[in-house]
Amino acid sequence: MLDLTYDTPKPKVIAGAKHDWELVIGMEVHAQVSSRSKLFSGASTRFGAEPNSNVAFVDAGMPGMLPVINAFCVEQAVRTGLGLKAQINLTSAFDRKNYFYPDLPQGYQISQLYHPIVGEGEVLVEMGDGTARVVRIERIHLEQDAGKSIHDMDPALSFVDLNRTGVALMEIVSRPDIRGPEEAAAYVSKLRQIMLYLGTCDGNMQNGNLRADVNVSVCRPGAYERYQETQDFSHLGTRCEIKNMNSLRFIQAAIEHEARRQIAILEAGGQIVQETRLYDPDKGETRSMRSKEEAHDYRYFPDPDLLPLEIEQAWVDGIADSLPELPDAKKARFLGDYGLSDYDASVLTADLDAAHFFEKTVAAAGDGKLAANWVINELFGRLKKDDRDITESPVSPDQLGRIIKLIKSDAISGKIAKDLFEIVYTEGGDPDQIVEARGMKQVTDTGAIEAAVDRIIAENPDQVEKAKQNPKLAGWFVGQVMKATGGKANPKAVNELVAAKLGL
């Protein structure tokens, strides 16, 4: 296994009217647990069901209904914690977070404040330019989701859909280690990638299954370093929370706007009020939602209906043993085993299905670098053009691998290989049989190639003189020979014969 080493990215610096300012960002990512039933009931979690059809009595807050913990949701939280190299707490407990809202029928949310199931961990966030930042995870706790209020179905009424009520969420809380909008988006993307590998969250931001609350503050250069040395938050600015962000693009835009809003206030002599804000993508700005609550505002207390959650180390160890190869480890292996570039390894491990496709292609082709080139440039490019996912690829790993083997054996040229790929993509079939049936084999007979070279030279004496004066023009003869042979001539043999015949 290779050690992946990176430089730390520089913090985002924003020039104000009077001073330079730096960003400090912490995030609370809410990830819906991939499970068929809810955290404390057997109601379905299926998305898109008829409103209020996936609701058990306990979800609806009916009197006398008691919550029953879903063991699989606990397992998924533990699995996520292990994937983030975090401490798993063998004893955790649930608390009631009291607040009143139409889509919260119980009048409280069952969450974990004082004793979360997962403790401190970390995530390596790569920025794609050779830099990466380790973002510390403070905790992951389990909690139930609220319902959804709908305000656009009637001009005078609001409606409530309780289908999401009680769905299990993992709230992943980071330290304020993120230093720019791009880093924030990359952090959420990395969390999503890890959970997709683990199978603990489907990462669907459009459906609200992965969303983030973004805490933004600004400070003068040097203040963050003093915070790191002392862990004293007084060195940092007052933070504002941007609630319920479900788009990587909007996360970046909201951070950028919020930072500039705070800088303008501070440079005008004002003070930042800690509050919760919403981002309006139509106006490209944040607006105040409510003053930021503290823990005492929610009147947290231990949930009397749920005993402390106790799990055994042997059970945790069993989950750890079942973990798949995770993105960082897979990337390191691709770099070492297949000799890929950092970029290619990152692209191929970004998606688990793509990584599996690539490895199957390598198995059929016997060449990692060539397989990476074809998967990334030819296959991914064509799939993107057709708006298809890798799981919908008309070309199988075995078919692509056999096309690559034909290139390696000099049976076909790179140009013919692209034509062959197009045939297999649109029509299917066995690449070897297609090459034979359609006469696509590369001409390697030097006698036949030499005859074509001699003919082209004889027919173009003026071009010969120009090429002798400027050897770069020899490429024109190569192109003419390839054209004359229908692209079937071996390019290497053509280049060598043209150079020899022209005396270059």
Secondary structure, DSSP 8 states (H G I E B T S, - for coil): ------B-----EEE-SSSEEEEEEEEEEEEE---SB-SSS--B--TT--TT-S--TTTTT-TT------HHHHHHHHHHHHHTT--B-SEE--EEEE---TT-TTSEEEE-SSS-SB--EEEEEE-SSSBEEEEEEEEEEEEE---EEE-SS-SS--EEE-TTTT-EEEEEEE-S-B-SHHHHHHHHHHHHHHHHHHTS----TTTTSEEEEEEEEEE-TTHHHHHHHH--GGGS---EEEEEE--HHHHHHHHHHHHHHHHHHHHTT-----EEEEEETTTTEEEEEEE---GGGGT-EE-TTS--EE--HHHHHHHHHT----HHHHHHHHHHHH---HHHHHHHHSSHHHHHHHHHHHHHHS-HHHHHHIIIIIIHHHHHHTT--GGG-SS-HHHHHHHHHHHHTTSS-HHHHHHHHHHHHHH---HHHHHHHTT---B--HHHHHHHHHHHHHH-HHHHHHHHH-GGGHHHHHHHHHHHTTT-B-HHHHHHHHHHHHT-
